[in-house]
């Protein structure tokens, strides 16, 4: 057939069929033209035995500019692409080198690089032994567009992989690649695996390495973590993620597995973070079942775990200001007003912060985010609502007013109240709505009612909503107790003596 090279197998098939069929039929059965079949019958060698052609079938369009213009540019900048060189030639020689010559130039450039070009990096395949190496890294999951309670859930996964068996662990991380996230994830993985590898490898995590120093070294906290578990820390060269290949490859496969599972699920929204964590855990467990045999071999070579876990938090101090707020790592948090003026010991975990006063846990809240689109505030309106009831007019100009709305419906309600009521009535009504949501546990259902009212173009009536959602005080019946006369007890004595 025109444009197709005939193989030795086709020749053998044609010769076998030719014994019992005509030349035309045998050629058709072997997938070749009659003209080719005729040439094969008159030939005495197979296609693979032909002498390769050494001459050109057409003139080289780049012959007169190759050595004088193209090669000097390639030697100066070997990474130049053929399309860039073609554009340069088109500028220097108009109407001589059309775009159709691009493939010809690409073949010439590729051949030059193979003969005279710079050396390329060699990738050395590694043979992993059981119990020797475990690898950690973080992978961004925002491109999967997961939502929690309808809101976008920007997060990462901490990912740990044993190099020999490819057993893995994944944990959801809302913040950045912090030491707390690394420590918590690594310890969870080791205790779930039931042992420790002898070497722990990461990339250039600032949580583990002092990357800004000229002589890079472990951070003190990371060194203490490795010492506690008896592991040696290693890292790949800066900018060479493929040297962490065992976990980098698993990143891609794990994200794809989560994405496929979300497609089967039919939607990407979860009721809360716990539901999403359970979902990811199930995906990882299914992947680990395929490597169960190799993991059983590797588990026998893992080092024993220590008697206890080490700390997976960082402790800092923060003073609660008279505004009822305190700042930790650039994020503004709120606290109960009774803690104003006190200096707290704050333990920072990957997903929460715990505040201690004189050794007692006095406050705990979810950890704030450093995301680019975040206001870096993690305020709870419940901490302010009682004081706002005393001074409702302060709500209008409050510096962090927009961070006190627990849901979008409350923010929209404030916009309508502010636009259609006086400032005094708007502030009083809004503070009353927040008080109703905070102190009567109706934040969700009240938000749904506000949505309905706003859609209908109505303003919320605070008194009506209070009568509907606030618990009514039970009407206790009045009980009148009449004190009996003392002489009545004598009749009881007489009755007992008679009996």
Secondary structure, DSSP 8 states (H G I E B T S, - for coil): -TT----HHHHHHHHHHHTTS-HHHHHHHHT--HHHHHHHHH--S-GGGS----S-SS--TTHHHIIIIIHHHHHH-TT--HHHHHHHHHHHSTTTS-GGGHHHHHHHHHHHHHHHS------------TTTEEEEEEEE-GGG--EETTEE---EEEEEEETTT--EEEEEESS-S-HHHHHHHHHHHHHHHTSB-SEEEESS-TTTB-TTSSS--B-HHHHHHHHHHT-EEEE--TT-GGGGHHHHHHHHHHHHHHHHHHHHHS--EESSHHHHHHHHHHHHHHHHHHTHHHHHHHHTTSB---SS-----EEEEEE--TTSEEEETTEEEE--GGGTT-EEEEEE-SSEEEEEETTEEEEEEE-----TT--SEE--GGGTHHHHHHSGGGGTT-TTGGGS-SSHHHHHHHHHHHHHS-HHHHHHHHHHHHHHHHHTT-HHHHHHHHHHHHHTT----HHHHHHHHS---------------TTHHHHHHHHHHH-
